């Protein structure tokens, strides 16, 4: 999916905030987390799938 610049910036901001939350709570950002972030920013994942996969990672 091709994202507009505005949508890509919104996704980058959201990923930045999620990473900041993990760092604040001293939680590791794993390779799996980074892959999800990259897929979401590139448009490979929609918001719903992104949130769902993050929740699954949190419970592992």
C-alpha positions in Angstrom: 0.0 0.0 0.0 1.3 3.4 -1.0 1.1 5.9 1.9 0.9 9.7 1.6 3.6 11.7 3.3 1.2 12.8 6.0 0.1 9.2 6.8 3.7 8.0 6.8 4.6 10.9 9.2 1.6 9.9 11.5 2.8 6.3 11.6 6.4 7.4 12.3 5.1 9.5 15.2 3.0 6.6 16.6 6.0 4.2 16.4 8.2 6.8 18.1 5.7 7.1 20.9 5.3 3.4 21.3 9.1 3.0 21.4 9.3 5.8 24.0 6.8 4.1 26.2 8.8 0.8 26.1 12.0 2.7 26.9 10.3 4.6 29.8 9.2 1.3 31.4 12.6 -0.2 30.7 11.2 -2.8 28.3 13.4 -4.2 25.6 12.6 -3.3 21.9 13.2 -6.7 20.3 14.0 -7.5 16.7 10.3 -8.6 16.4 9.1 -5.3 17.7 11.4 -3.5 15.2 10.1 -5.6 12.3 6.5 -4.7 13.2 7.4 -1.0 13.5 9.0 -1.2 10.1 6.1 -3.0 8.5 3.6 -0.6 9.9 5.5 2.5 8.8 6.0 1.1 5.3 2.3 0.4 4.9 2.5 -3.4 5.0 0.3 -3.5 8.1 -2.8 -1.6 8.9 -3.4 0.0 12.3 -5.6 -2.9 13.5 -3.2 -5.6 12.6 -0.3 -3.6 14.0 -2.0 -3.2 17.4 -3.0 -6.9 17.4 0.5 -8.1 16.7 2.0 -5.8 19.3 -0.4 -7.2 21.9 0.6 -10.7 21.0 4.3 -9.8 21.4 3.5 -8.3 24.8 2.0 -11.6 26.0 4.9 -13.8 25.0 
